[in-house]
Amino acid sequence: MKESETIKEYSDRLLGIVNNDCAKAPRYTPERFQITIASLENMKNPSTITLAELLNTMNKGDT
């Protein structure tokens, strides 16, 4: 955290980093999730999906 940063700014910056990594996560998932990922990419823009949405979708595909 930067000295001049507020908690909100710091939180927003961290969430931006996490959400950016979320867009990359489907590239590194096991083969068993590929159908779920393809479906997700057809429904959502991978660059705008949130971590919560990605994890929720991946958990549904694991059942």
Phi and psi restraints in degrees (range 20) as a CNS / XPLOR table:
assign (resid 1 and name C) (resid 2 and name N)
       (resid 2 and name CA) (resid 2 and name C) 1.0 -80.1 20.0 2
assign (resid 2 and name N) (resid 2 and name CA)
       (resid 2 and name C) (resid 3 and name N) 1.0 149.0 20.0 2
assign (resid 2 and name C) (resid 3 and name N)
       (resid 3 and name CA) (resid 3 and name C) 1.0 -57.0 20.0 2
assign (resid 3 and name N) (resid 3 and name CA)
       (resid 3 and name C) (resid 4 and name N) 1.0 -36.1 20.0 2
assign (resid 3 and name C) (resid 4 and name N)
       (resid 4 and name CA) (resid 4 and name C) 1.0 -87.7 20.0 2
assign (resid 4 and name N) (resid 4 and name CA)
       (resid 4 and name C) (resid 5 and name N) 1.0 -3.0 20.0 2
assign (resid 4 and name C) (resid 5 and name N)
       (resid 5 and name CA) (resid 5 and name C) 1.0 -84.2 20.0 2
assign (resid 5 and name N) (resid 5 and name CA)
       (resid 5 and name C) (resid 6 and name N) 1.0 140.6 20.0 2
assign (resid 5 and name C) (resid 6 and name N)
       (resid 6 and name CA) (resid 6 and name C) 1.0 -84.5 20.0 2
assign (resid 6 and name N) (resid 6 and name CA)
       (resid 6 and name C) (resid 7 and name N) 1.0 166.8 20.0 2
assign (resid 6 and name C) (resid 7 and name N)
       (resid 7 and name CA) (resid 7 and name C) 1.0 -59.1 20.0 2
assign (resid 7 and name N) (resid 7 and name CA)
       (resid 7 and name C) (resid 8 and name N) 1.0 -41.9 20.0 2
assign (resid 7 and name C) (resid 8 and name N)
       (resid 8 and name CA) (resid 8 and name C) 1.0 -62.0 20.0 2
assign (resid 8 and name N) (resid 8 and name CA)
       (resid 8 and name C) (resid 9 and name N) 1.0 -45.6 20.0 2
assign (resid 8 and name C) (resid 9 and name N)
       (resid 9 and name CA) (resid 9 and name C) 1.0 -62.9 20.0 2
assign (resid 9 and name N) (resid 9 and name CA)
       (resid 9 and name C) (resid 10 and name N) 1.0 -42.3 20.0 2
assign (resid 9 and name C) (resid 10 and name N)
       (resid 10 and name CA) (resid 10 and name C) 1.0 -64.1 20.0 2
assign (resid 10 and name N) (resid 10 and name CA)
       (resid 10 and name C) (resid 11 and name N) 1.0 -45.4 20.0 2
assign (resid 10 and name C) (resid 11 and name N)
       (resid 11 and name CA) (resid 11 and name C) 1.0 -61.7 20.0 2
assign (resid 11 and name N) (resid 11 and name CA)
       (resid 11 and name C) (resid 12 and name N) 1.0 -44.9 20.0 2
assign (resid 11 and name C) (resid 12 and name N)
       (resid 12 and name CA) (resid 12 and name C) 1.0 -61.8 20.0 2
assign (resid 12 and name N) (resid 12 and name CA)
       (resid 12 and name C) (resid 13 and name N) 1.0 -40.0 20.0 2
assign (resid 12 and name C) (resid 13 and name N)
       (resid 13 and name CA) (resid 13 and name C) 1.0 -65.1 20.0 2
assign (resid 13 and name N) (resid 13 and name CA)
       (resid 13 and name C) (resid 14 and name N) 1.0 -43.2 20.0 2
assign (resid 13 and name C) (resid 14 and name N)
       (resid 14 and name CA) (resid 14 and name C) 1.0 -63.8 20.0 2
assign (resid 14 and name N) (resid 14 and name CA)
       (resid 14 and name C) (resid 15 and name N) 1.0 -43.9 20.0 2
assign (resid 14 and name C) (resid 15 and name N)
       (resid 15 and name CA) (resid 15 and name C) 1.0 -63.1 20.0 2
assign (resid 15 and name N) (resid 15 and name CA)
       (resid 15 and name C) (resid 16 and name N) 1.0 -35.6 20.0 2
assign (resid 15 and name C) (resid 16 and name N)
       (resid 16 and name CA) (resid 16 and name C) 1.0 -62.7 20.0 2
assign (resid 16 and name N) (resid 16 and name CA)
       (resid 16 and name C) (resid 17 and name N) 1.0 -41.6 20.0 2
assign (resid 16 and name C) (resid 17 and name N)
       (resid 17 and name CA) (resid 17 and name C) 1.0 -64.7 20.0 2
assign (resid 17 and name N) (resid 17 and name CA)
       (resid 17 and name C) (resid 18 and name N) 1.0 -46.5 20.0 2
assign (resid 17 and name C) (resid 18 and name N)
       (resid 18 and name CA) (resid 18 and name C) 1.0 -62.3 20.0 2
assign (resid 18 and name N) (resid 18 and name CA)
       (resid 18 and name C) (resid 19 and name N) 1.0 -46.1 20.0 2
assign (resid 18 and name C) (resid 19 and name N)
       (resid 19 and name CA) (resid 19 and name C) 1.0 -65.8 20.0 2
assign (resid 19 and name N) (resid 19 and name CA)
       (resid 19 and name C) (resid 20 and name N) 1.0 -32.9 20.0 2
assign (resid 19 and name C) (resid 20 and name N)
       (resid 20 and name CA) (resid 20 and name C) 1.0 -65.0 20.0 2
assign (resid 20 and name N) (resid 20 and name CA)
       (resid 20 and name C) (resid 21 and name N) 1.0 -42.3 20.0 2
assign (resid 20 and name C) (resid 21 and name N)
       (resid 21 and name CA) (resid 21 and name C) 1.0 -66.9 20.0 2
assign (resid 21 and name N) (resid 21 and name CA)
       (resid 21 and name C) (resid 22 and name N) 1.0 -29.6 20.0 2
assign (resid 21 and name C) (resid 22 and name N)
       (resid 22 and name CA) (resid 22 and name C) 1.0 -61.8 20.0 2
assign (resid 22 and name N) (resid 22 and name CA)
       (resid 22 and name C) (resid 23 and name N) 1.0 -37.6 20.0 2
assign (resid 22 and name C) (resid 23 and name N)
       (resid 23 and name CA) (resid 23 and name C) 1.0 -64.0 20.0 2
assign (resid 23 and name N) (resid 23 and name CA)
       (resid 23 and name C) (resid 24 and name N) 1.0 -27.8 20.0 2
assign (resid 23 and name C) (resid 24 and name N)
       (resid 24 and name CA) (resid 24 and name C) 1.0 -89.4 20.0 2
assign (resid 24 and name N) (resid 24 and name CA)
       (resid 24 and name C) (resid 25 and name N) 1.0 -22.0 20.0 2
assign (resid 24 and name C) (resid 25 and name N)
       (resid 25 and name CA) (resid 25 and name C) 1.0 -55.6 20.0 2
assign (resid 25 and name N) (resid 25 and name CA)
       (resid 25 and name C) (resid 26 and name N) 1.0 -41.0 20.0 2
assign (resid 25 and name C) (resid 26 and name N)
       (resid 26 and name CA) (resid 26 and name C) 1.0 -59.0 20.0 2
assign (resid 26 and name N) (resid 26 and name CA)
       (resid 26 and name C) (resid 27 and name N) 1.0 -23.8 20.0 2
assign (resid 26 and name C) (resid 27 and name N)
       (resid 27 and name CA) (resid 27 and name C) 1.0 -67.9 20.0 2
assign (resid 27 and name N) (resid 27 and name CA)
       (resid 27 and name C) (resid 28 and name N) 1.0 -21.8 20.0 2
assign (resid 27 and name C) (resid 28 and name N)
       (resid 28 and name CA) (resid 28 and name C) 1.0 -114.9 20.0 2
assign (resid 28 and name N) (resid 28 and name CA)
       (resid 28 and name C) (resid 29 and name N) 1.0 20.7 20.0 2
assign (resid 28 and name C) (resid 29 and name N)
       (resid 29 and name CA) (resid 29 and name C) 1.0 -92.8 20.0 2
assign (resid 29 and name N) (resid 29 and name CA)
       (resid 29 and name C) (resid 30 and name N) 1.0 157.3 20.0 2
assign (resid 29 and name C) (resid 30 and name N)
       (resid 30 and name CA) (resid 30 and name C) 1.0 -62.0 20.0 2
assign (resid 30 and name N) (resid 30 and name CA)
       (resid 30 and name C) (resid 31 and name N) 1.0 156.9 20.0 2
assign (resid 30 and name C) (resid 31 and name N)
       (resid 31 and name CA) (resid 31 and name C) 1.0 -57.5 20.0 2
assign (resid 31 and name N) (resid 31 and name CA)
       (resid 31 and name C) (resid 32 and name N) 1.0 -32.4 20.0 2
assign (resid 31 and name C) (resid 32 and name N)
       (resid 32 and name CA) (resid 32 and name C) 1.0 -64.2 20.0 2
assign (resid 32 and name N) (resid 32 and name CA)
       (resid 32 and name C) (resid 33 and name N) 1.0 -15.4 20.0 2
assign (resid 32 and name C) (resid 33 and name N)
       (resid 33 and name CA) (resid 33 and name C) 1.0 -97.9 20.0 2
assign (resid 33 and name N) (resid 33 and name CA)
       (resid 33 and name C) (resid 34 and name N) 1.0 -1.3 20.0 2
assign (resid 33 and name C) (resid 34 and name N)
       (resid 34 and name CA) (resid 34 and name C) 1.0 -60.5 20.0 2
assign (resid 34 and name N) (resid 34 and name CA)
       (resid 34 and name C) (resid 35 and name N) 1.0 -38.3 20.0 2
assign (resid 34 and name C) (resid 35 and name N)
       (resid 35 and name CA) (resid 35 and name C) 1.0 -65.7 20.0 2
assign (resid 35 and name N) (resid 35 and name CA)
       (resid 35 and name C) (resid 36 and name N) 1.0 -42.4 20.0 2
assign (resid 35 and name C) (resid 36 and name N)
       (resid 36 and name CA) (resid 36 and name C) 1.0 -62.0 20.0 2
assign (resid 36 and name N) (resid 36 and name CA)
       (resid 36 and name C) (resid 37 and name N) 1.0 -42.4 20.0 2
assign (resid 36 and name C) (resid 37 and name N)
       (resid 37 and name CA) (resid 37 and name C) 1.0 -65.9 20.0 2
assign (resid 37 and name N) (resid 37 and name CA)
       (resid 37 and name C) (resid 38 and name N) 1.0 -43.4 20.0 2
assign (resid 37 and name C) (resid 38 and name N)
       (resid 38 and name CA) (resid 38 and name C) 1.0 -60.1 20.0 2
assign (resid 38 and name N) (resid 38 and name CA)
       (resid 38 and name C) (resid 39 and name N) 1.0 -42.4 20.0 2
assign (resid 38 and name C) (resid 39 and name N)
       (resid 39 and name CA) (resid 39 and name C) 1.0 -63.2 20.0 2
assign (resid 39 and name N) (resid 39 and name CA)
       (resid 39 and name C) (resid 40 and name N) 1.0 -44.5 20.0 2
assign (resid 39 and name C) (resid 40 and name N)
       (resid 40 and name CA) (resid 40 and name C) 1.0 -61.7 20.0 2
assign (resid 40 and name N) (resid 40 and name CA)
       (resid 40 and name C) (resid 41 and name N) 1.0 -43.0 20.0 2
assign (resid 40 and name C) (resid 41 and name N)
       (resid 41 and name CA) (resid 41 and name C) 1.0 -66.4 20.0 2
assign (resid 41 and name N) (resid 41 and name CA)
       (resid 41 and name C) (resid 42 and name N) 1.0 -29.3 20.0 2
assign (resid 41 and name C) (resid 42 and name N)
       (resid 42 and name CA) (resid 42 and name C) 1.0 -73.5 20.0 2
assign (resid 42 and name N) (resid 42 and name CA)
       (resid 42 and name C) (resid 43 and name N) 1.0 -27.4 20.0 2
assign (resid 42 and name C) (resid 43 and name N)
       (resid 43 and name CA) (resid 43 and name C) 1.0 -90.5 20.0 2
assign (resid 43 and name N) (resid 43 and name CA)
       (resid 43 and name C) (resid 44 and name N) 1.0 -31.7 20.0 2
assign (resid 43 and name C) (resid 44 and name N)
       (resid 44 and name CA) (resid 44 and name C) 1.0 -131.8 20.0 2
assign (resid 44 and name N) (resid 44 and name CA)
       (resid 44 and name C) (resid 45 and name N) 1.0 154.2 20.0 2
assign (resid 44 and name C) (resid 45 and name N)
       (resid 45 and name CA) (resid 45 and name C) 1.0 -77.9 20.0 2
assign (resid 45 and name N) (resid 45 and name CA)
       (resid 45 and name C) (resid 46 and name N) 1.0 117.0 20.0 2
assign (resid 45 and name C) (resid 46 and name N)
       (resid 46 and name CA) (resid 46 and name C) 1.0 -56.3 20.0 2
assign (resid 46 and name N) (resid 46 and name CA)
       (resid 46 and name C) (resid 47 and name N) 1.0 -25.8 20.0 2
assign (resid 46 and name C) (resid 47 and name N)
       (resid 47 and name CA) (resid 47 and name C) 1.0 -80.6 20.0 2
assign (resid 47 and name N) (resid 47 and name CA)
       (resid 47 and name C) (resid 48 and name N) 1.0 -9.4 20.0 2
assign (resid 47 and name C) (resid 48 and name N)
       (resid 48 and name CA) (resid 48 and name C) 1.0 -117.2 20.0 2
assign (resid 48 and name N) (resid 48 and name CA)
       (resid 48 and name C) (resid 49 and name N) 1.0 -2.3 20.0 2
assign (resid 48 and name C) (resid 49 and name N)
       (resid 49 and name CA) (resid 49 and name C) 1.0 -70.6 20.0 2
assign (resid 49 and name N) (resid 49 and name CA)
       (resid 49 and name C) (resid 50 and name N) 1.0 142.6 20.0 2
assign (resid 49 and name C) (resid 50 and name N)
       (resid 50 and name CA) (resid 50 and name C) 1.0 -90.0 20.0 2
assign (resid 50 and name N) (resid 50 and name CA)
       (resid 50 and name C) (resid 51 and name N) 1.0 164.2 20.0 2
assign (resid 50 and name C) (resid 51 and name N)
       (resid 51 and name CA) (resid 51 and name C) 1.0 -59.5 20.0 2
assign (resid 51 and name N) (resid 51 and name CA)
       (resid 51 and name C) (resid 52 and name N) 1.0 -42.6 20.0 2
assign (resid 51 and name C) (resid 52 and name N)
       (resid 52 and name CA) (resid 52 and name C) 1.0 -61.2 20.0 2
assign (resid 52 and name N) (resid 52 and name CA)
       (resid 52 and name C) (resid 53 and name N) 1.0 -43.1 20.0 2
assign (resid 52 and name C) (resid 53 and name N)
       (resid 53 and name CA) (resid 53 and name C) 1.0 -64.3 20.0 2
assign (resid 53 and name N) (resid 53 and name CA)
       (resid 53 and name C) (resid 54 and name N) 1.0 -41.9 20.0 2
assign (resid 53 and name C) (resid 54 and name N)
       (resid 54 and name CA) (resid 54 and name C) 1.0 -64.0 20.0 2
assign (resid 54 and name N) (resid 54 and name CA)
       (resid 54 and name C) (resid 55 and name N) 1.0 -48.3 20.0 2
assign (resid 54 and name C) (resid 55 and name N)
       (resid 55 and name CA) (resid 55 and name C) 1.0 -64.4 20.0 2
assign (resid 55 and name N) (resid 55 and name CA)
       (resid 55 and name C) (resid 56 and name N) 1.0 -40.2 20.0 2
assign (resid 55 and name C) (resid 56 and name N)
       (resid 56 and name CA) (resid 56 and name C) 1.0 -62.0 20.0 2
assign (resid 56 and name N) (resid 56 and name CA)
       (resid 56 and name C) (resid 57 and name N) 1.0 -43.6 20.0 2
assign (resid 56 and name C) (resid 57 and name N)
       (resid 57 and name CA) (resid 57 and name C) 1.0 -66.9 20.0 2
assign (resid 57 and name N) (resid 57 and name CA)
       (resid 57 and name C) (resid 58 and name N) 1.0 -42.3 20.0 2
assign (resid 57 and name C) (resid 58 and name N)
       (resid 58 and name CA) (resid 58 and name C) 1.0 -65.4 20.0 2
assign (resid 58 and name N) (resid 58 and name CA)
       (resid 58 and name C) (resid 59 and name N) 1.0 -37.8 20.0 2
assign (resid 58 and name C) (resid 59 and name N)
       (resid 59 and name CA) (resid 59 and name C) 1.0 -65.9 20.0 2
assign (resid 59 and name N) (resid 59 and name CA)
       (resid 59 and name C) (resid 60 and name N) 1.0 -37.8 20.0 2
assign (resid 59 and name C) (resid 60 and name N)
       (resid 60 and name CA) (resid 60 and name C) 1.0 -66.1 20.0 2
assign (resid 60 and name N) (resid 60 and name CA)
       (resid 60 and name C) (resid 61 and name N) 1.0 -34.6 20.0 2
assign (resid 60 and name C) (resid 61 and name N)
       (resid 61 and name CA) (resid 61 and name C) 1.0 -74.9 20.0 2
assign (resid 61 and name N) (resid 61 and name CA)
       (resid 61 and name C) (resid 62 and name N) 1.0 -13.8 20.0 2
assign (resid 61 and name C) (resid 62 and name N)
       (resid 62 and name CA) (resid 62 and name C) 1.0 -90.7 20.0 2
assign (resid 62 and name N) (resid 62 and name CA)
       (resid 62 and name C) (resid 63 and name N) 1.0 -8.4 20.0 2
